[in-house]
Amino acid sequence: MAAAGEAEIPNKRIILKDYVTGFPKEDDMVLTSCTSKSKVPEGSKAVLVKNLYLSCDPYMRARMSKPIPQSYANSYVPGSAIIGYGVGKVVDSGHPDFKAGDLVWGLTGWEEFSLISTPQQLIKIEDTDLPLSYYTGILGMPGLTAYVGFHEICSPKKGETVYVSAASGAVGQLVGQFAKLMGCYVVGSAGSKEKVDLLKNKFGFDDAFNYKEEHDLNAALKRCFPEGIDIYFENVGGSMLDAVLLNMKVHGRIAVCGLISQYNLTQQQGVHNLFCVVTKRVRMQGFIEPDHKHKYPQFLELIIQYIREGKITYVEDVAEGLESAPSALIGLFSGRNVGKQVVLVARE
């Protein structure tokens, strides 16, 4: 109950019912109605935001499972709001760096209004002439992931061969375009004809294939890379990684961003061709975006310049309404989305 004179506002949120095993279902998440305080607590440095856009990202699946020691992100608490990246407008603030009306991006709740008690992780949006939804993707966590993974982890050189799996997704579409700007030969894979056409005709990949139509991934990669692969940007894992290892060049590099083919399996697939890492002296490195947050300002300056000069393009798949968020998130694991999956919660 609110204290006398303490105004409350209606709110809606998506909560996780219970920990998930196997493939998540829409009804693992529930839309509930509640109320929230209309002001931050007196003396607090919290920030109250109205959420405008929410991001659906594959890593969120791991947070729906029971806690495990090797995870880099805490599991969600059943019965509580799901947490993810989003864009919001500050309604009230006790923090000196934020004031009402400011636009911000960062971790928020899957709800209409979120009280963020640790606003130091929020980033104020200064460039408001670009689509706000971009801060869930190209100008946010996926963008920095693509930038760091390709430029820092892969150490690309002009003329090298680059393969990107899940290439039409939030991260993959950017990696391919970064590689083309470097003067590399780039091939991507995706799960539909529409996505393959997007890779070749909109993002400028040199070639692309539908992995669902390939009976032999090793043969498909040999066809695309007769001389082998210098750089592989890994989003998938499983049989795709096994096939790639057979086709890597000596001293090739693999940046492991995600393993989406494994997230919903109760028994993960083994990788059988790891000896290629030894024989070909391949460097394979996993990484996560939070370790590289200090590079965000230099990344943002570069990527905004690329966007304004028309050197980089970005495709989003926007679902409307908070109630559509569970379906949008589930769709990532069947490849239903085309481009970066975003949920429009409210207009500014």
C-alpha positions as CSV (number, residue, x, y, z in Angstrom):
1,M,0.0,0.0,0.0
2,A,1.2,3.5,-0.8
3,A,1.6,5.9,2.1
4,A,-0.9,8.8,2.3
5,G,-0.3,11.3,-0.4
6,E,2.0,8.9,-2.3
7,A,0.7,8.7,-5.8
8,E,0.7,5.4,-7.8
9,I,0.3,4.7,-11.4
10,P,-1.1,1.6,-13.2
11,N,1.6,-0.6,-14.5
12,K,1.9,-3.9,-16.5
13,R,4.8,-6.3,-16.5
14,I,5.8,-9.7,-18.0
15,I,6.9,-12.1,-15.2
16,L,8.6,-15.5,-15.5
17,K,6.3,-18.1,-14.1
18,D,9.0,-20.7,-13.2
19,Y,12.4,-21.9,-14.4
20,V,12.3,-23.3,-17.9
21,T,13.7,-26.6,-19.2
22,G,14.0,-27.3,-22.9
23,F,12.3,-24.9,-25.4
24,P,10.6,-22.0,-23.7
25,K,6.9,-21.4,-24.4
26,E,4.9,-18.3,-24.5
27,D,2.9,-19.3,-21.4
28,D,6.2,-19.6,-19.4
29,M,5.8,-15.8,-19.3
30,V,2.7,-14.0,-18.0
31,L,1.4,-10.4,-18.4
32,T,0.2,-9.1,-15.1
33,S,-1.3,-5.8,-13.9
34,C,0.1,-3.9,-10.9
35,T,0.8,-0.4,-9.7
36,S,4.0,1.5,-9.3
37,K,5.0,4.6,-7.4
38,S,4.9,7.7,-9.6
39,K,8.0,9.2,-7.9
40,V,11.4,7.8,-6.8
41,P,11.7,7.3,-3.0
42,E,12.7,10.4,-1.2
43,G,16.5,10.6,-0.7
44,S,17.1,7.8,-3.2
45,K,19.3,8.0,-6.3
46,A,17.0,5.8,-8.2
47,V,15.5,6.6,-11.6
48,L,11.9,5.9,-12.7
49,V,11.6,5.3,-16.5
50,K,8.7,4.8,-18.9
51,N,9.9,2.0,-21.1
52,L,9.6,2.7,-24.9
53,Y,11.4,-0.2,-26.5
54,L,12.5,-3.6,-25.2
55,S,15.1,-5.8,-26.7
56,C,14.8,-9.5,-27.3
57,D,18.2,-11.2,-27.2
58,P,19.2,-14.9,-27.3
59,Y,21.3,-14.7,-24.0
60,M,18.0,-14.1,-22.1
61,R,17.2,-17.8,-22.6
62,A,20.0,-18.8,-20.2
63,R,18.5,-16.4,-17.6
64,M,15.2,-18.4,-17.7
65,S,17.0,-21.5,-16.4
66,K,17.9,-22.5,-12.9
67,P,21.1,-20.8,-11.7
68,I,24.3,-22.5,-12.8
69,P,27.9,-21.6,-11.7
70,Q,29.3,-21.2,-15.2
71,S,26.7,-18.6,-16.3
72,Y,27.8,-14.9,-16.7
73,A,24.3,-13.5,-16.1
74,N,22.1,-14.1,-13.1
75,S,18.9,-16.2,-13.5
76,Y,15.6,-14.4,-13.4
77,V,13.6,-14.8,-10.2
78,P,10.3,-16.7,-10.9
79,G,7.4,-14.4,-10.2
80,S,9.4,-11.3,-10.9
81,A,9.6,-9.1,-14.0
82,I,11.9,-10.3,-16.8
83,I,14.9,-8.0,-17.2
84,G,16.6,-7.0,-20.5
85,Y,18.0,-4.1,-22.4
86,G,15.6,-1.4,-23.3
87,V,15.1,2.3,-24.1
88,G,13.2,4.5,-21.8
89,K,12.2,8.1,-20.9
90,V,13.0,9.3,-17.4
91,V,9.8,10.2,-15.5
92,D,11.4,11.1,-12.2
93,S,15.0,10.9,-10.9
94,G,16.9,11.2,-7.7
95,H,20.2,10.8,-9.5
96,P,22.2,14.0,-10.5
97,D,23.1,12.6,-13.9
98,F,19.5,12.2,-15.0
99,K,16.4,14.4,-15.1
100,A,12.8,14.0,-16.1
101,G,12.5,13.9,-19.9
102,D,16.0,12.4,-20.5
103,L,16.1,9.4,-22.9
104,V,18.2,6.5,-21.7
105,W,19.2,2.9,-22.6
106,G,20.3,0.0,-20.5
107,L,19.0,-2.8,-18.4
108,T,15.3,-2.4,-17.5
109,G,12.3,-4.5,-16.6
110,W,9.8,-5.9,-19.0
111,E,7.1,-3.6,-17.8
112,E,5.6,-0.2,-18.7
113,F,7.4,1.6,-15.9
114,S,10.6,0.5,-14.1
115,L,12.2,1.9,-11.0
116,I,15.9,1.4,-11.6
117,S,17.8,1.5,-8.3
118,T,21.3,1.3,-9.9
119,P,21.0,4.0,-12.7
120,Q,24.8,4.2,-13.1
121,Q,24.4,1.4,-15.7
122,L,22.1,3.5,-17.7
123,I,23.5,5.5,-20.7
124,K,21.9,8.8,-21.6
125,I,21.0,9.1,-25.3
126,E,22.5,12.3,-26.8
127,D,21.9,11.5,-30.5
128,T,18.1,11.6,-30.6
129,D,17.9,12.2,-34.4
130,L,18.4,8.5,-35.0
131,P,15.6,5.9,-34.3
132,L,15.4,5.3,-30.6
133,S,14.9,1.6,-31.2
134,Y,18.5,1.5,-32.6
135,Y,19.7,1.7,-29.0
136,T,18.5,-1.9,-28.5
137,G,20.6,-3.0,-31.5
138,I,23.1,-1.3,-33.7
139,L,23.7,1.5,-31.2
140,G,23.5,-0.7,-28.1
141,M,24.7,-4.0,-26.8
142,P,24.5,-6.0,-30.1
143,G,26.3,-3.3,-31.9
144,L,29.2,-3.2,-29.5
145,T,29.3,-7.0,-29.5
146,A,29.7,-7.0,-33.3
147,Y,32.4,-4.3,-33.2
148,V,34.5,-5.8,-30.4
149,G,34.1,-9.4,-31.6
150,F,35.1,-8.6,-35.1
151,H,37.7,-5.9,-34.8
152,E,39.3,-6.8,-31.4
153,I,38.9,-10.6,-31.2
154,C,39.2,-11.5,-34.8
155,S,42.0,-9.0,-35.8
156,P,40.9,-8.8,-39.4
157,K,43.1,-7.9,-42.4
158,K,42.0,-6.7,-45.8
159,G,41.4,-9.5,-48.3
160,E,40.7,-12.2,-45.6
161,T,37.8,-14.6,-45.9
162,V,35.1,-14.2,-43.2
163,Y,32.1,-16.5,-42.4
164,V,29.2,-15.4,-40.2
165,S,26.5,-17.7,-38.9
166,A,23.1,-16.4,-37.9
167,A,24.2,-13.6,-40.2
168,S,20.8,-11.7,-40.5
169,G,20.4,-11.3,-36.8
170,A,21.1,-8.4,-34.5
171,V,24.9,-9.0,-34.4
172,G,25.6,-11.0,-37.5
173,Q,24.3,-8.4,-40.0
174,L,26.7,-5.8,-38.5
175,V,29.7,-8.2,-38.5
176,G,29.2,-8.8,-42.2
177,Q,29.1,-5.1,-43.0
178,F,32.1,-4.4,-40.8
179,A,34.0,-7.1,-42.7
180,K,33.0,-5.7,-46.1
181,L,34.2,-2.2,-45.0
182,M,37.5,-3.8,-44.1
183,G,37.8,-5.2,-47.7
184,C,37.2,-8.9,-46.7
185,Y,35.3,-11.6,-48.6
186,V,32.2,-12.3,-46.6
187,V,29.7,-15.2,-46.6
188,G,26.8,-15.6,-44.2
189,S,24.3,-18.3,-43.4
190,A,20.6,-17.9,-42.4
191,G,17.5,-20.0,-42.2
192,S,15.3,-18.7,-45.0
193,K,15.3,-17.5,-48.6
194,E,14.2,-14.1,-47.4
195,K,17.1,-13.8,-45.0
196,V,19.6,-15.0,-47.6
197,D,18.3,-12.4,-50.1
198,L,18.7,-9.8,-47.3
199,L,22.3,-10.7,-46.7
200,K,23.3,-10.5,-50.4
201,N,21.1,-7.6,-51.6
202,K,20.9,-5.3,-48.5
203,F,23.9,-6.0,-46.4
204,G,26.3,-6.6,-49.3
205,F,27.6,-10.1,-48.4
206,D,29.5,-11.7,-51.2
207,D,27.6,-14.9,-50.9
208,A,25.1,-16.5,-48.5
209,F,23.3,-19.8,-48.1
210,N,20.3,-21.3,-46.3
211,Y,21.7,-23.8,-43.8
212,K,18.3,-25.6,-43.6
213,E,18.6,-26.6,-47.2
214,E,22.2,-27.9,-46.9
215,H,22.4,-31.6,-46.2
216,D,26.2,-31.4,-45.7
217,L,27.5,-28.2,-44.0
218,N,31.1,-29.2,-44.6
219,A,30.4,-29.4,-48.4
220,A,28.5,-26.0,-48.3
221,L,31.4,-24.3,-46.6
222,K,33.9,-25.9,-49.1
223,R,31.8,-24.6,-51.9
224,C,31.8,-21.0,-50.5
225,F,35.4,-21.1,-49.3
226,P,37.5,-23.3,-51.5
227,E,40.7,-21.9,-50.0
228,G,39.4,-22.0,-46.4
229,I,38.1,-19.6,-43.8
230,D,40.3,-17.0,-42.1
231,I,37.7,-15.7,-39.6
232,Y,34.6,-17.3,-38.3
233,F,32.1,-15.2,-36.2
234,E,30.3,-17.9,-34.1
235,N,26.7,-17.4,-33.2
236,V,25.4,-21.0,-33.5
237,G,27.6,-23.9,-32.2
238,G,26.8,-27.6,-32.6
239,S,27.1,-29.1,-36.1
240,M,27.9,-25.7,-37.6
241,L,31.0,-25.3,-35.5
242,D,32.1,-28.8,-36.3
243,A,31.9,-28.1,-40.1
244,V,33.6,-24.8,-39.7
245,L,36.6,-26.3,-37.9
246,L,37.2,-28.6,-40.9
247,N,37.3,-25.5,-43.2
248,M,39.4,-23.1,-41.1
249,K,42.8,-22.0,-42.6
250,V,46.0,-22.3,-40.6
251,H,46.2,-19.5,-38.0
252,G,42.4,-18.8,-38.5
253,R,40.5,-17.0,-35.7
254,I,37.1,-17.8,-34.3
255,A,35.2,-15.3,-32.1
256,V,32.6,-17.1,-30.0
257,C,29.7,-14.8,-29.4
258,G,26.9,-17.3,-28.8
259,L,25.7,-20.9,-29.3
260,I,22.0,-20.5,-30.0
261,S,21.6,-24.0,-31.4
262,Q,22.4,-25.3,-27.8
263,Y,20.4,-23.0,-25.6
264,N,17.2,-25.1,-25.4
265,L,18.8,-28.6,-25.4
266,T,18.8,-30.6,-22.1
267,Q,21.8,-32.5,-23.4
268,Q,24.2,-30.2,-25.4
269,Q,25.9,-31.5,-28.5
270,G,29.5,-32.3,-28.5
271,V,32.1,-30.9,-30.9
272,H,34.0,-33.6,-32.7
273,N,36.6,-31.7,-34.8
274,L,38.4,-29.8,-32.0
275,F,41.7,-31.4,-33.0
276,C,41.6,-28.9,-36.0
277,V,42.3,-26.2,-33.5
278,V,45.6,-27.8,-32.9
279,T,46.6,-28.9,-36.4
280,K,45.6,-25.5,-37.9
281,R,46.7,-23.4,-34.9
282,V,43.3,-21.8,-34.7
283,R,42.7,-19.2,-32.1
284,M,39.2,-19.5,-30.7
285,Q,38.1,-17.0,-28.1
286,G,34.8,-16.5,-26.3
287,F,33.8,-13.0,-25.2
288,I,30.9,-11.0,-23.7
289,E,30.0,-7.4,-24.3
290,P,30.0,-6.2,-20.6
291,D,33.8,-6.8,-20.5
292,H,34.2,-4.1,-23.2
293,K,31.9,-1.4,-22.1
294,H,34.8,1.1,-21.9
295,K,35.0,0.9,-25.7
296,Y,31.4,2.1,-26.1
297,P,32.1,5.9,-26.7
298,Q,34.6,5.2,-29.5
299,F,32.3,2.6,-31.0
300,L,29.3,5.0,-30.8
301,E,31.2,7.8,-32.6
302,L,32.3,5.4,-35.4
303,I,28.9,3.7,-35.9
304,I,26.9,6.9,-36.0
305,Q,29.2,8.2,-38.6
306,Y,28.8,5.0,-40.7
307,I,25.0,5.3,-40.4
308,R,24.9,8.9,-41.4
309,E,27.2,8.3,-44.4
310,G,25.1,5.4,-45.5
311,K,28.0,2.9,-45.1
312,I,26.0,0.7,-42.7
313,T,22.3,-0.3,-42.8
314,Y,20.3,-2.1,-40.1
315,V,17.1,-4.1,-40.2
316,E,14.7,-4.5,-37.3
317,D,11.7,-6.7,-36.7
318,V,9.4,-4.7,-34.4
319,A,6.6,-6.3,-32.4
320,E,4.0,-3.9,-31.0
321,G,2.7,-3.9,-27.4
322,L,4.2,-5.3,-24.1
323,E,1.8,-8.3,-24.5
324,S,3.7,-9.3,-27.7
325,A,7.1,-9.6,-25.9
326,P,6.9,-13.3,-24.9
327,S,6.0,-14.4,-28.5
328,A,8.8,-12.1,-29.9
329,L,11.4,-13.6,-27.5
330,I,10.3,-17.2,-28.3
331,G,10.5,-16.5,-32.0
332,L,14.3,-16.0,-31.8
333,F,14.8,-19.7,-31.2
334,S,12.9,-20.8,-34.3
335,G,14.3,-18.0,-36.5
336,R,10.9,-16.3,-36.9
337,N,12.4,-12.8,-36.7
338,V,14.0,-11.0,-39.6
339,G,16.7,-8.7,-38.3
340,K,17.0,-7.4,-34.8
341,Q,13.9,-8.3,-32.6
342,V,12.5,-5.3,-30.8
343,V,9.2,-4.7,-28.8
344,L,7.6,-1.3,-29.0
345,V,6.0,-0.8,-25.6
346,A,5.0,2.9,-25.9
347,R,5.6,5.9,-28.1
348,E,7.5,8.8,-26.6
